[in-house]
Amino acid sequence: MSKEKIVLAYSGGLDTSIIIAWLRENYDCEVIAVCGDVGQGKETDGLEERAKRSGASKCYIADLREEYVRDYIFPTVKAGAVYEGKYLLGTSHARPVIAKKLVEIALAEGATAICHGATGKGNDQVRFELTIKALAPHLRIIAPWRMWDIKSREDAVDYAEAHGIEIPVTKKDLYSRDRNIWHISHEGMDLEDPANEPMFDSLLKLGVSPEKAPDEPTYVTVGYEKGVPVSLDGVTMGPVELVEKLNAIGGANGIGIVDICEDRLVGMKSRGVYETPGGTILQYTHDELEYLCLDRDTQAFKRQAAIKFAELVYDGKWFTPLRQALSAFVDSTQETVTGEVRVKLYKGNISSAGAKSKYSLYNEQIASFGDSKELYNHKDAEGFINLFGLPLKVRAMMLQENGEL
């Protein structure tokens, strides 16, 4: 009889490197490693060989970069979804696209289970498992961090050394990092104490600290069509190239560094530092274009929806009816979000440097301080204010009659 096949979400990091040996030891199974390439860069170099040396029978490296940017990142940017006002959801929306590929390969290989290396304290376990449940409810899910005796990353290093497993970290550098085309996150070690200032010189990977950014500003212009970024400085680009170029530009100017104590879904607060240089530029420019192209009521309601959208993404509920319905609403609001936004980048800051759109709702004839009686008569404001303020006036009259005012 052939052995049971288990598909492992494999990154080549500390956790998933030791999980291959652990699965074979505890399940006597065939381990099929799957790495979703969502823009980890050189982290995928030599990964297939390393997985096989660790005991995997196969290793798929699936290029998901364009799908990730087009179908997950850009819809989130269009929604204006930022978790707790700071976090641009870089790890959150990477998990469903990876889990979707895990399911596809598990079904093609005839696997009976999917295994992931997310800890029992984090959000990723939820994101992976909700996607698997939504797409392939019959597959078993194995989560070693909720099962084994290993209690810390130091214990995991000891396990690797005892079993002769090649790992990319040492006990001197045990930051937990997650990198993709959108961002890189840093957690653990000295960051576990919120009182500690991050050591940016040794921590940052995608750029420099604002203090080390150039003394002269950099200007960039991002072009949009229906809310989707399509060009940089007048040059049309695909989604992957555009994000990569903005990462380089933003990183060089110290853009997009966030230090946050966020509320994890599982109930605890977690301190992390995120670098999202290109994403910060895109979210800022997209929002600036919406100020120009969306009416007041639509903007106000969309901001409320953005909070819920961010929570859904953070909580791993990408493949849910509500997220899909909110995306449909967002897409309808983006029909006129077409144009260009120019911004100035300077030592970690972004400021507007002009925006234009053929769908702009700004009308200079009305907004100007000059005479525009045909479109707007100043005298009309008196009646408007009288009616708008009538409830306040009636209440004040009542207070006066009662001697309370």
N, C-alpha and C positions, 0 to 999 in steps of 0.2 A: 504494500500500500504506500502511496505517495504521502509525504509529510504535509501537515497543515501549512498553508501559506498565510503569513501575516505581513501586511504592508506597514512600513514604518515611515512616519514623517521625519525625514533625515536632513539635518543641517550640517553635519560634520562637527558640531560643537561638542562640548563636554558631555552633556546629557545623552544625546542621541548616539554618540560614539560607544558609550558603555551599554546602552540599551540593546544593541545588536547581540552582544554576548549574553546579556541577561535573558533575552527572549529565547535564544537557543538553549540556554541552560535550564530554563524553567518550563518551556513549552515543547522542547524537542521539535522545533518547527523550521520551516524555510522562511528566511527573512528577506523581503523585497524592499529595499530602501528607495524612497522617492524624495528627491529634492526639488521643490518648486523654486525656480529661479525668478525671483521678483526684484532682481537688481542688487544682489549681494556683492557683485563685483568679483574680485579675486578669491573670495571665500569659496567659490565653487571649483576653483582650479584643483585638479587631482582628486576631486571628491569621489568619483566612481571607483577609482583604484583603492582609495582609503576605506571606503565602505566594504569592498570585497575583502580587503586584508583583515577587516574587523569581523568578517564572518557572513556578510550578506551574500546571497546567491546572485542577486541582480541589483543594479542601481540605476534608476531613471533620473535624469536631470532634465526637467521640463521647463522650457523657456516660456514663462508666463508674463514677461514684462509688459508687452503691449496690451494684453488682455487686462492685466492688473491696472495699468494707468487709464485705459479707455473705459473699462466697465465698472471700476470700483473707485479709483481716485477721483477722476473727473466728475462723476455723479455726486460725490461727497463735497467737492469744491462748489459745484453748482448749488447744492443745498445750503451752503454756508455753514456746514456742520463742524463745530469746534467744541470738543468736550471740555466742560468746566471752564470755558473761556480761554483756554491756553493750548490744549493738546490737539494737534491736527490729525490724530487717529492713525498714525503711520503703521503701528503694529496691528491695530484693530481690523482695518479693511484688507490687510494682507492675508489674514488667516482664512477667510472664506474662499478666496481664489485658490489657495494652496489645498485646502480640504476638498474642494471640488475636484481637483486633479487627483488627490489620493483616492477618492471614490471611483473615479473613472478607471484608474489603473487597477484598483482592487477588483472591480467587476470584470475587467478584461483578463486578469490573471486568475480569476476564480478563487480569490482570497476569502477567508472567513472572518477576518478581523482587521482593524486598523489600530495601530499603536502610535501614540504621540509622547513627546518628552516634556510636556507642560507640567508645572508643579501643581500641587493641590492647594496652593495659596493664591494662585494667579488667575488672570482673566482668560489666558489662552486656552486652558482646558475647556472652558465653556464655548469659546468661539469655534474650536475644532469640532467639538462633539455636537453642537447644535447644527452645524452644517452637515455633518455625517447623518444625523438623525433626519434632517430635512430631505436629503437626497438618496439615502440608502438605509432605511430604518432597520433592515434585517442584519446589517453588519455589526459584529461585536466591537466594542471599544476597549482597548487595554491602555491603562495609564499607570506606568510603573511607579511614578512618584507618590501615588496613593496606595502602593502595595509593598514596595521593598523596604529594607531596613536602612537604606542610605538616608541620612537626615540633612546633609549639607553638601555644598559644592566641594568642600575639603574631603568629605567622605567619598564623593564621586571620583576625585582625583586618586585617592587611595585605591579604590576599586579598579580604576584603569591601570594603575601601576602594578597591582597584584595580578592582573590578567594580561599584562603585556599589550594593552590597547593604546594606540597612538592618539593623543589628544592635543588640541591647539592652545591650551592654557597651562599655566603653572599656578601654584598657590600664592605667588607674589602678585599675580594679575588676575583676579577672579571677578572683575566687573562682569555682570550679566548684560550682554549687548545684543540688540537685534537690529540688523541692517537690511534695508531694501532701497529701491530707487527713490523712495519718498523721504526717508529719514534714517536716523540711527538713534537708538535709545541706549541709555546707560543707567544701570541700577546696581546696588550692592556696595560692598566695601565702605569707604568713608561716606558715601552718599546716604547710607542708612540712618545717619544722624542729621536731621534737618538743620541743625545748628552749624554744620560744616559748610563753608563756602566751597563750591565745586572747584577742583584744580584744573581749570580749563586748558592750561598749557600741556598737560599730559593726558587729558580726557578727550578733547575734541578730535574728531576724525574727518569731518566733512568741511571744516573751515577753520577760521581763526577767531579769537576773541575780539570783541569790538575795539579794544585798546590796540590790537595789532593790525587792524584794518587800515587801508590806505588813508592818507590825509586829504585826498581829493575825492569828491563824490563820483559815483558811477550812475549813469542814466540808462534805463532800459524801457522799451516799449513792448507791451504784450497785446497781441490782437486776438479778438474773440469772435466766434460765430455761434450764435444761439447758446451762449454761456460756456462754450468749449474753447479753450486756448488753442490757437492754430498757428500763431506766428510770433516771432521774436525779432524786434527791430526791423520789421518789414519783410522778413524772410520766412516763408511758409515751412513748417516743420511737422514731423510726425510726433505723436505723444511722448515716446521714449526720448527722442533726441531733445525735444523742448525742455522736458523736466531735467535731463542731465545737464544741459547748458545752463539753465537757471540755478541748478545746484552749485555749479562751479562759480558762477557770478556772485550768487548770494553768499556762498561760503567764504569767498575772498573778502567780502565786505562785512563779515561778522553778523549776517542776517539769520534769524530763525532759531536762536538758542533759547530754550525754555527750561526753567527749573520749576517743578511743580510737585506738590504733595496731593496726588489725585485720590479720589475715592474709588477703590476697586469694587467690582460687582460683588465679590465675596464678602464685603463688609468692612475691610480694613483700609486705612490710608497707606499709600505707597509713595515714596519719594523717588523721583527720576529726573534725569536731564535728557531733553530731546533736542536733536539738531534737525531742523527741517528748512534749509535755506531756500531752495526753489519753491517748495510748497508754501512758505510764508509769503513769497512774492506773488504767487498765483492767487492765493486767497485774498490778499490785499487788493490786487488789481481787479479781480472779479467783483469784489464788493464795491469798489469805486465805480465800476461800469453800471452796476445795478442802481446806485444812487442816481445815475443819470437817466436810466431807461425804465425804471419801475415806478408806478404810482405809489402814493403813501399807504393806502390800505393793503396793497399786495406786499409791499416791503414789510409792513408791520406783522402781518400774518405769517409771512415766510420766516421772519426771525423767530417767531414762536415755534413753528414747525422745525426749524433748524436745531433747536434744543432737543426735541424728541428724536430727530434723525440721528444726531450725534450719540444719544443714549442707546439707540438701537444698534448702531454700528459698534459702539464700545462693548455692548453686552453680547455681541455675537449673533444678533438677530438679522443678518443680512437677507437670508432666504426666508423672509416672512411676508405675509400679505400686507402688513402695515408699512414696512420699508418700501415695498414695491409700489404701494399706493402713494406714499409720500414722494417717491421719485417721479411718478406720473404727474403729480401736482407741480413739482419743481420744474419738470421739463416744459410744462405749459407756460410757466412764468418766464422761461428763457427764450421764448420766440423772438423777443426784441432785444435781447442782451447781446448785441453785436456792435463791435467798434474797437477802439484802441485806447489803452491807458498807458501813460508815461509816468514813471516814478523815479525818484532820486534815492539811491542807496548810500548811506554814509554812517560808518562805524556802528553797525547794528540797528540802525533806524531806517524806516521807509517813510517817505513823504510823497504826496501827489505832485506831479509836475504837468498835469493836463490830461484831459480825456475827451474823446469825441465819438459820436455815434449818429448815424442817420435816423435812429429811433429816439434820440434825446428828447426828453420832455421839458427840458429847459428852454424857455422862450424869452429871449432878451427883451422883446418889446413889452412884455408884461412885467418881468423882473426888474427892469431898469428903473432908476429913480426919476427918469425923465417923464414927459407927458405921454400918456397912452390911454386917453379917455375912451377910445373906441373899444379897447380890450379890457381895461380896468379903470374904474372911476373911484377915486379915493373916497368920495362921499358915500359910496355904497357900504363902506366899512362900518359906518355909524349904525345903520339898521342891523347889520349882521351882529355886531358886538352887543347891541341891546337884546336881541333874541338869544344869543349864545350865553349871555350872562344873566338872563332872566331868573333862572333857578336860584342863583346866588343872591340876587336882589330881593326876591320874595322871602328867602330865609332870613336875610338881614333885617327886613321889615318886621318879621315875626319876633326876632330877638329884641328889637327896639321896643315893640309894644309890651313885651314882658319885662322890660328893664334889664335885660341881660347883655345889652350891647351899648 
